[in-house]
Amino acid sequence: MAGSLCDIPDVSVGHAQDAEAQTGCSVVLFGQGAVCGVDVRGAAPGTRETDLLNPVNAVQKVDALVLSGGSAFGLDAASGVMRWLEEQGRGFETGYGRVPIVPAAVIFDLNFGDPRVRPDAAMGYRAAQLASRAPFASGNTGAGVGATLGKMIGVSRAMKGGIGSACVAGPGGLRVAAMVVVNALGEVRDPDNGQRLAGACDEQGQLLDLPSLALRAEGGAEFSSGANTTIGVVSCNARLDKTAMTKVAQMAHDGLARTIWPVHTMSDGDTLFAATTDGVAASVTIVGMLAAQAVASAVIDGVSSAHSARGVPGLATLGGE
């Protein structure tokens, strides 16, 4: 499956990163705003403005979504996106000015690059400036720059994670796409055959049986609380409301469960947003089903495209790409 979020009408994506510090952020902009829901399944999330996405709350559309590295510090990137949107005259009209609506989620990547450098408002502003509808590189891009995976038996055995994207077509012109930053405690498996693709590896780059090693660990494995997290955005062109998009976000997590093992752990803050730009009459069940498919494909894309960095092996490099 190919494609990206930019295959959805009125959606553009921008990335910014610090190549030396190995961290970054990714921004999704909606030209006319998008109806959005969210579902947080991991036990250690870092998020901003997710409460307003509850269907009972007043704001009906978001202007942008931010995915960022930097742990909770990285939420500051959304402030820069807000500033850029305000300059464009975008946001929720209050009668005293427009307030851009920019929910965000972060991964923990302080254990990979320079922990003193995190995505900030300036980086978020730059990502918004760079947003376009052009195809973008998967893997070591934006919020995926600092992503790693397979840390269940320690960071020293980890492999490189990354950002991935995919789009799937449905009936009647429906399109559902996903962009996911894979930064998991667990390993990644092919959803079609269960084959282990990436996770923990030895000094020769050979994959280890991560779950079995963790289960056999004397005294139990020591997991870093919250030092992981897979986050993402699902977008579509379906005519659905906030309640329906919240359900789509819930169903989209099936794509994580099909590819990441284990997922939604006490050490992950797995969060998925689901946003629609309207247009096509569609069943929430069909959209949710396709969302899970797109998320699973985006996970595989992000991991398959990840190149080695800072001595951490990436599947794209090991595969000779």
N, C-alpha and C positions, 0 to 999 in steps of 0.2 A: 504494500500500500504506500502510495506516495502522497505528496501534497502537504499543505500547511494551513495554519489559521488564516493566512492571507487569501485562501480560496473562498472564504466566506465574505459576502458583500459587506462593504463599509468597515472592514477590519484591517488595521495595519499594525505592524510589529516592529519594535526597535530594541536594539541591544547596546549596552555599554559595559566596559570591563576594564580592570586594571591587570594587564598581562603579567606584570612583575609580582604583584601581591596575590594573583590568582583568585580573584573574586569579581563578581559582576551582577548586573541586573537586566531584566527583560521586561518590556512594557507592551501591553496590548491596548491600542486606542480604538474607540468606537466613534465614527464620525458623527452619527446622530444619536449616540447613546445606545445602551443595550439593557434589556431586561435580564436580571442576573440572580442566580441562586448560588448557594455554597454548601458544601458538606465537609466537615472536619472529622476524620476517623482516627487519626493518630492521637496518642496521649500526650504529646509534647509539642503542641503547635505554637507558631509565632505568626500572628495575624493582625490585621488592622481593618476596621470598618466592616467586619463581617456581620455584626448584629443588625445593621440597617438592611441587610439582604433577607432577613426574616420576612416572609410574606405578609405578616401583620403590620409591618412598619411602613412609614409613609413614602419614602423615596422609591420610585418605581424603576429608575434607570441609573446605570453607572456610566461614567465617561471614559474610564480606563481601568485596567487591572495591572498590578505589578507583581512580578515574581523576582525575588532577590536573594543573594547570598548575604553573609554577614550576621546570621542569627538575628536576634531582636534589634540589634543596631541597624540592620539593613532595611528595617521598616521606614527609615528616614528617606529612602529613595522615593517613596510615594509623595513626600512633600515637594520634591523637585518637579515631579509630574504634575502635581496640583498647580504649581507656579506657572508652568508652561501652558497648561490648559486655561488658567485665568487670563493669561496674556492673549489667548485666542478667543476670549469671550465665552468660554464654555463653563458649564456648571449648573447646579440647581439654583433657581432664582428664589432669593429670600425676601426681595423687596429692598434690601440694603446692599445688594451685590450678589454675584454668582459664586457659589461654592462648588468647585469640582468634586465629584464623587469618585474616589480612587481607593477601593479595597486592595489589600496586599497580603501576601504570604511570603515567608522566608524559609530558607534552608540553613542548617548549621554547616558552615564550611571553614570555621576558624581553626580546625584541626588539619587543614591542608595547606593554605597559603600563609600569608603574613596576618596573624590574628589581630594586629594593630590597625590594619587597613580594612575598611568595610564600605560597601556601597552607601553613598550619602545623597543628600538632596541634589548636589551638583551632578552626580552620575545619573540620577533619575531624570533630571532635566535634559541631559545629553541624550539619553536613550529615547526620550519623547521627541526630541528634535530629529533624531535619526530614523524615526518610525516611517515605514513605507509598506507598500503592498508587494514589494519584490521578494522573491525567494531568499531565504537566509540559511546559513550553514548550521547543521546540527552538530552535536557533540560539545566541543570546548568553546561555547559561545554564550555571552550574556550570563544569566544566572547559572548556566551549566559549567562555567569555567572552574569553579571550586568544588564541583560535585564529585563524590566518591561513593562506593558501594561495597557490600560484602564485609562489613566491619563487625560482624557478630563475634568474631574471636580476636578482635583487635585491629586497630587502624594499620598496623604494619603489614597485614595481609590483604589490604584493600585493593580494589581495582578502581579505575577511573569511571565515574558516571558522567552524565552530560544532559544536554537539552535535546529533546526530540520532538518531531511533529508528524502528523498524518491527517489525511482527510478521506472520508468515505461518502459516496453518493447514495441517496435513498430515493424513494419514489416521488414523482411529481416535481422534480427539481430540488428536492431536499439535499442539503449538504451539512455534514457534521464533521468538525475537525477538532483536533486536540494538540496542545503543546505542553509537554511534561518535562520537569527537571527531576532527574533520577538521582537521588542522594540517599539510598536506602541502607538500613542496617543489614538487610538480608541480601540474597542473591537474586539474579534475574534468570528466568527460564523461558524457553520458547513456548508460547501458549498453544501451539499446534501439536507439539510432540513431547513436551516436558523436558527437553534437553537443556542442560545447564549451559548458559551462555557466558555469564560473568558473575563474579562473586569474590571469594577469597582465593588467593593463589600462592604457590610456593615460589622459591627463588628462581626457579626455571620457567615461571610463568604458567605452570600447570594448575588447572582448577582443582580446588579441594572440595570435599563433600562438607560444605559449611554447616548445614543443619546437624549432621551426625557428629561432627567435631564439637559443636556447641553443646549438644546433649550429653556428650561423654566428658565434657570438661569437669575436672575435679572441683567439687564445691560449687559447681554452676558457673556459667560464663559471666564475666563482668561487663555489663553493657553501660556505655556512657549515656546518661539520661539526656535525651533531647538532642544528641549530637548527630542527627541524621536528617530524615524527612524528605519525602517526595511530594512535590507540589505541581499544580498544573491548571490550565484553562481549557475548557471545552467551549466551542462556539458553534453556532448553527444559524440557519436562516429560517427557522420555524416560527410560526405565529403562536407563541405560548406565553403565559403569564408567570409571575414570580413563583407561585406555588408549583407550577409544572416544571420550571427550571430548577427549583430546589430538588425535585424528584429526579430530574436528569442528572444533577450533580451526584446524588446518592447512587444511582445506577452506574454512573461512570466509574465509580470506585471498583466495580467488578473487573475493569480492565487492569487495575493495579493488582488485584488478587490473582488474576490469571498469569501474571508475569513476575511478580516479586514474592519471594518466600523467605522468611515470614514478612508480613506487611501489617500496618496498623498497630505496631507494637508500642510498648511503653516508652521506647526510645526514638520513636518516629512521630512527627507532627503532620502526617499526611493530610493534605487539604486540596480539594478540587473546586474550582469555580465553574459554573455553567452559564453562559451568556448567549442571548439570541438577538439578532438584528432584525427579526421579523421577516415576513414575506410569504412563506409557504404554509398552507394548512397541513398540520401533521399531528400524528398521535404521539403523546408523551412517551408511551411505551416503545414505539419505534425509534424515537429520537434517543431515548435512554439506552436502548439496545445498541444502536450505532455509536453512541458516545463511548460505551465500554469497549467496543471494537477499536475505535480510533485511539483511545487511551492506551490500550495494550500495544497497538502498533507504534505509537509515539514512544513508549518506553523502550521497545526494541530498537527503534531508530536512534534514540539518544545514546544508548549503550553501545550499539554497533558503530556509531560515528565517533565515539570518544577516543582521543589519542592520548598516549602516555604523557605524563607531565610530572615534574618534581620526583622522578623515580617511581611513580605509581603507574603500573601498566594499564594501557587502554586497549580495548578489543580491536579498534581500528588499526593500531600500530602492530599488535600481535598478529593480526590477520594480514599484514603486509600492505595495507591500503596506503 
